[in-house]
C-alpha cells in the first residue's frame, strides 16, 4: 500500500505533513495487523496471496486505520468536546475505552473482517447445570 493509493481514496488531498505521517502510519498499521494475526498463529505474508480476497480485506482495513488517524488526527476517539472562554473551562468525553490518540487502531469490526477472534468472547469450561429438583441422581 502506498500513500498515493491511500490518497486516491480520501475525500481531500493530504498536505505535506499529513503525507509523511500517512507513510509512517501505513507501516504501523501493517505491523499491527501482522501482530494480531501472529497472536493466533497466522502469517500475514502467506495468507495475503494464498487466500482469495484476503489481500483486498487487509488493504481495506489498513486504509481505514490510517485514514481515521490522518483525517481525524488527535480528535480520534472523542465523543464530544466543549470549551468556554470566560474563566476558561474545557472538557472532553471519549467514546470507548481506547481514545486512539491519533495512532492506528484495529477495531472489533476490523478484527472480525480479518477473521480474528474478538476480545469480548467468553472462554472457559463451565459445569453442566443441575437437573431439577436440585439433588443428586440416584
C-alpha positions as CSV (number, residue, x, y, z in Angstrom):
1,X,0.0,0.0,0.0
2,X,1.4,3.4,-0.9
3,X,0.4,6.9,0.2
4,X,-0.7,7.6,-3.4
5,X,-3.1,4.7,-3.3
6,X,-4.4,5.8,0.1
7,X,-4.8,9.5,-1.0
8,X,-6.7,8.5,-4.2
9,X,-9.5,7.2,-1.9
10,X,-9.6,10.0,0.6
11,X,-12.1,12.9,0.3
12,X,-9.4,15.5,0.1
13,X,-5.7,15.7,-0.8
14,X,-3.2,15.4,2.0
15,X,-0.8,18.2,2.8
16,X,3.0,17.5,3.2
17,X,2.9,16.9,6.9
18,X,-0.1,14.5,6.6
19,X,1.6,12.7,3.7
20,X,4.7,12.0,5.8
21,X,2.6,10.9,8.7
22,X,0.5,8.7,6.5
23,X,3.6,6.9,5.2
24,X,4.7,6.1,8.7
25,X,1.2,5.1,9.8
26,X,0.8,2.7,6.8
27,X,3.8,0.8,8.1
28,X,2.4,0.9,11.7
29,X,-1.0,-0.4,10.5
30,X,0.6,-3.3,8.6
31,X,2.7,-4.2,11.7
32,X,-0.4,-4.1,13.8
33,X,-2.3,-6.4,11.5
34,X,0.7,-8.7,11.3
35,X,1.0,-8.7,15.1
36,X,-2.7,-9.6,15.6
37,X,-2.6,-12.4,13.1
38,X,0.6,-13.7,14.7
39,X,-1.1,-13.9,18.1
40,X,-3.4,-16.6,16.7
41,X,-0.8,-18.4,14.8
42,X,-1.5,-16.9,11.4
43,X,1.0,-15.4,8.9
44,X,0.1,-12.2,7.0
45,X,2.5,-12.8,4.2
46,X,1.4,-16.3,3.4
47,X,-2.3,-15.6,3.7
48,X,-2.2,-12.3,1.7
49,X,-1.6,-14.1,-1.6
50,X,-2.9,-17.7,-0.9
51,X,-6.4,-16.9,0.5
52,X,-8.8,-15.5,-2.2
53,X,-9.9,-12.0,-1.4
54,X,-7.9,-11.7,1.8
55,X,-5.4,-9.3,0.3
56,X,-8.2,-6.9,-0.5
57,X,-9.6,-7.1,3.0
58,X,-6.2,-6.4,4.5
59,X,-5.7,-3.4,2.2
60,X,-9.1,-2.0,3.1
61,X,-8.5,-2.5,6.9
62,X,-5.1,-0.7,6.7
63,X,-6.6,2.1,4.6
64,X,-9.4,2.6,7.2
65,X,-7.0,2.5,10.1
66,X,-4.7,5.1,8.5
67,X,-7.4,7.3,7.1
68,X,-9.0,7.6,10.6
69,X,-5.7,8.5,12.2
70,X,-4.7,11.1,9.5
71,X,-8.0,12.8,8.7
72,X,-9.4,12.8,12.3
73,X,-6.0,13.1,13.8
74,X,-5.7,13.8,17.5
75,X,-9.5,14.1,17.7
76,X,-9.9,10.4,17.1
77,X,-11.9,8.8,19.9
78,X,-13.6,11.9,21.1
79,X,-17.4,11.8,21.6
80,X,-17.8,15.4,22.5
81,X,-15.6,18.5,23.2
82,X,-16.7,21.7,25.0
83,X,-14.9,24.9,25.6
84,X,-15.9,28.1,27.5
85,X,-13.9,31.3,27.1
86,X,-15.0,33.1,30.2
87,X,-13.0,31.7,33.2
88,X,-11.5,29.2,30.7
89,X,-13.3,25.8,31.0
90,X,-12.5,22.8,28.7
91,X,-13.9,19.3,28.8
92,X,-13.8,16.3,26.6
93,X,-15.7,13.0,26.5
94,X,-14.1,9.9,24.9
95,X,-16.0,7.2,23.2
96,X,-15.0,3.7,24.3
97,X,-12.0,2.6,26.3
98,X,-9.2,3.4,23.8
99,X,-9.2,7.0,22.6
100,X,-6.6,6.2,19.9
101,X,-4.6,9.5,20.4
102,X,-4.2,9.8,16.6
103,X,-2.5,6.4,16.2
104,X,-3.7,3.5,14.1
105,X,-6.3,1.4,15.9
106,X,-7.7,-2.0,15.0
107,X,-11.4,-2.1,15.8
108,X,-13.5,-5.1,16.6
109,X,-15.1,-4.8,13.2
110,X,-11.6,-4.9,11.6
111,X,-10.8,-8.0,13.6
112,X,-14.0,-9.7,12.5
113,X,-13.2,-8.8,8.9
114,X,-9.8,-10.4,9.2
115,X,-11.2,-13.5,10.8
116,X,-9.6,-12.8,14.2
117,X,-11.3,-13.7,17.5
118,X,-13.0,-10.8,19.3
119,X,-11.9,-9.6,22.7
120,X,-15.4,-9.9,24.2
121,X,-15.9,-13.6,23.7
122,X,-16.4,-15.7,26.8
123,X,-13.9,-18.5,27.3
124,X,-13.5,-21.4,29.6
125,X,-15.4,-24.5,30.6
126,X,-18.4,-24.5,32.8
127,X,-20.1,-27.4,34.7
128,X,-23.4,-28.7,33.4
129,X,-26.4,-27.3,35.2
130,X,-28.1,-29.4,37.9
131,X,-31.2,-31.3,37.0
132,X,-34.4,-30.1,38.6
133,X,-35.1,-30.6,41.5
134,X,-31.5,-29.8,42.6
135,X,-30.4,-33.1,44.0
136,X,-28.1,-35.9,43.1
137,X,-29.5,-38.5,40.7
138,X,-29.9,-41.9,42.5
